[in-house]
Amino acid sequence: MTEAGPGRQGGDAQEGVSTSAEPKDDRSRGDDRGRWRRFHERFIVEERYLSARARRNLYIVAAALVAAGLVGFFVVLDSILESDDLSYIDAPIEAWFDSGRAAWLTTFMIVLAVAFGPIAMPIIILVTTVAWGVFAKHAWRPLLLAGGMILGVIVVQLLAPLIARDRPPADEMLFGYDPTSSFPSGHVMGVADFLFIGTYLVFSRHRRPVVTTLAFVAAAAVVLLTAACRIYLGYHWATDALGSIFLSLVVLGLVIGVDTWRTVRVGTAEQIAESDRRPEAWGRDERR
């Protein structure tokens, strides 16, 4: 029987090494593909099927919100800079709120201001965004909410020092002196962005129009209450709050446009029906 020489043994060894290395490479590539697929499904994939008309209507709503918000904001801004038109409502509304002040109401408004203030509100937004991102099937909507909120903060921080509008007199402020610019209101815009964008991102997938309508009515009520709070406590004029709400409509319109572009696909009747049967379309847990 012929014995294997050194060359043959080396060749067998090399073949063995090559053979054993190939599965590891395959597994590595498979792991990479698996990680990318999980990332893609988690952060990128979130599609829903609608008719071409429904998709077009979403774009129309988005454009209308942006246009109405910009027009309204610049009308308010012009009235403030020229001290005419809408700015005439500021003094009477401020006087009306002053005449209705009461101890219990002041306490309630201060609590509301703290809850929606620059300390508590970012915490609420962070907790909501992180929790939603962890427990939801897709992280697209939580990230879009965070992006809309950041955009709103940037807009306020850029515009307020440029416009440099004075706040109401310091002796009218009931919760400490605030020397910063008055227009637009960061409090009002922060709450409006959070509630309007959040309501859209949750209920835009909902197939019960009554529920969606009630959700937006509730969100608008809280935004108006926040605006009343800032005027009552003596930190903003009525037009400050009004301009902030118009800006928030612009941000909401941009979010709707981006979300529609990314997630809405025109589908067949069967695809639309299947999309309607998903749990999130009826307000149930997305992970089920």
N, C-alpha and C positions, 0 to 999 in steps of 0.2 A: 504493500500500500504506500502510495506516494505521500510524503509529508509536505505540508504547506511551508513554503519558504518565507523569509522575512518580507519580501515584497508583497506576497499574497496576503500575509497577515495584516500588513499596513493598509492594503487596499480594502480588506474586509473591515478594518477599524474605521477607515474613512467613510466607507459606505454606511457603517453603523451610526457614525456621528451625523452624517448627512440625513439619514433616515429619521433619527430621533429629533433632529432640529426642525424638520419641516412641520410636524404637528404643533410645535411651540409657536412657530411663526403664524400658522393658521389660527391658532387660538388667540394670539396677540391681535391679529387683524380682526378676528371675530369680536374680541372684547372692544376694540376701537369702534367697530361698526355698531356694536350694542350700545356703547356709551353715547355715540352720536344719535342713534335712534331714540334713546331715552330722552336726551336733551331736546331733540326735535319734537317729540311728542309732548314734552312737558312745556316748552316755552314757545314753540313756533306753530305747531299744528293746533288750530281750533277753527274749524270750518263749519258753516251752516248753509243749508241750501234754501234759497228763496226764489220766487219768480223774478223775471227781469223787471217787471213793473215795481215790485216791492223793493228791489235793490235800487232802482232809480229814485224811488220815493225817499229812501234813506239819504241819498246824496242831495236831493232837493232840500230835505229838512236840514241837513248839515250846512248847506250853502245859505239857506234862509236865516239860520241862527247866527252864522258869522256876519252876514250882511246887516241884519237887524241890530246885532250887538255893536258892530262898528259904528253904524249910523247913530244909534242911541248914545253911545259913549261920546262921540264927537259933538253931538248936539248939547249934551250936558257940559262937556268941557268948554265949548264956546260960550255957553251961558255963564259959566264960572269966570272965565277970563274977561268977559265983557261986562260982568255984573248986571246981566239983564235976563229976560225971559225966565227960564226955569229957576234961576237962582233966587227969584223973588219969593219962592215958596219956603226958603230956608228959615228966615226969621219967624214967620207965623207958626210954622211947625215946631220950631224950637220953643217958642213961647207956650204953645199948647201942651207940649210935654212937661215943661217946667210947672205949669199950673196944676198938673195932675200928679205931682210927686207925692209919695207917701212912704213911710218907713218900711212897711212890709214889701212894697213894690220895689223900692230901692235895693233891699236885700236880695230879692229874687233876681233883679237885673244884674247885680254884682256877681251872684253865683253863676248866672248864665254867661256873663262876660269872662269869668275865670274858666268855665268849662270849654268855651270856644276861643280861648285866648292863645297867645303865642307860646305858652308852655304846654298846656293840656292838649291843645288841638294837634300839634305834631305827634304827640304820643299816641293819641287816638288813631291818627292816620297810619302811623308806623305799625301799631298792633293789628289794625284791620288789614293792612296790605300784607303783612307777613303771614298772619293766620290764614287769610284767604289763599295766598300763594302756596302754603303748605298743604292745606286740606282740599283745595280744588283739584280737579283732574288736570286742568291746564293753568299755567301761570300768566297767560296773555292778558287777561282782564285786570288782575292785580297790578301788573306792570304798567298797563295803560292808565289806571287810576293814579299810580304814583307819578307817572310822567305828566299827567294833566295837572296834578297838584304842584309839581315843581315848576311847570310853566307859569301857573298863576302867581306863585311867589316871585318869580323872576320879573314878571310884568309889573307887579306892585312895587318891587324894589327899584325898578328902573324909572317908573313914572312918577312916583311920589316926590322924590327930590327935584325932579325936573319941573314939575308943576308948582311945587312949593306953596300949597294953599294953607293958610292959617286955620287952625282949629278954632272952635268956639272959645269964648273967654275962659281963662283958667278958673275963675271962681264958679263956673258952671260945672266943672268936672267933679264927679262925686267919688272917684276911686283913685285919687292921686293925679299929679300933674303929668301931662304927656306933651313934650315939646316937638314931637315929630310932625311931619306934614300930614294934612288931613285927607287929601284926595289922591288916589282912591283909598277906600277903607280896606285894609288888609284883613281885618276880622270878617267883614261881610263877604269879601271875595273868597276867603279861605273856606268858610262854611258853605257858600254857594257852590264852589267847585267840588267840594267833597260830596255834598248831597246830590247835586245834579248829575255829576259824572257817575257816582256810585249807583244812583237810581237807574240811569241809562244802562250801565254795564250789567246790572242784575236783571232788569226787567225787559231789556231789548230782546232777550231770548224767550221771554214769557209769552205764551199764547193766549193769555186771558186779558183782553184790553181793559176791562174794568179794573183789574188789579194794578195794571201798569199806570192807568190814569190816577187812581187813588194814591199810588206811591209818589207820583210827581206832585200831586196836590199837597201831600204831607211835606214833601221836601221844600216846596215853595213856601208853605206856612212857617216852617222853621227858619228859612232864610229871612222872611219878612220880620219874624220875631227878633232875630239877631240884629237886623237893621234898626228896629225900634229900640232895642236895648242900647245900641251905640249912640243913638240920638238922645234917648232919655238920660243916659249917664253923662251927657255933655261933651262927648269926644268927637262927634261928627255932625255935619250938616246933612240934611235929607238928600241933597244932591250927591254927596259923597257916597252914600249907600246906593243910590240909583245908578251912578256911574259904575260902581263895582259890580252890580248885578248885570249890567250890559256887558262888561268885560267877561264875566263868567259865562255868558251866553256864547261869546266868541270861542272861549276855550272848549265849551261843550260841543259846539259845532265842529271844531277841529278834531276832537276825540271821536265823534260819530263818523266823520269822514275817514279817518285813519282806520277805525275798527271795521267799517264797511268794506274798505279796500282790502283789508287783510283777511277778513273772516267770511264774508258773504260770497257765495258762489251761486250762479244761476244754474238751477237743476231741473231735472225732469219731474213730473208729477210724483213718481215713486220716490225719488230722492228727497223731495220736499216733505212728503208724508213721513218718511223715515226720520228726517230731521225734527219734525214736529213731535215724534214719539219719544225723543230723548228726554231723560229725567229733568234736565235743566229747563226745558221748554214748559214745564208745568210746576216749576218751583221746588222740585225735589233735589235730593243730594246728588251732585254730579258724579260721585264715585260709584254709585249703585249701578 
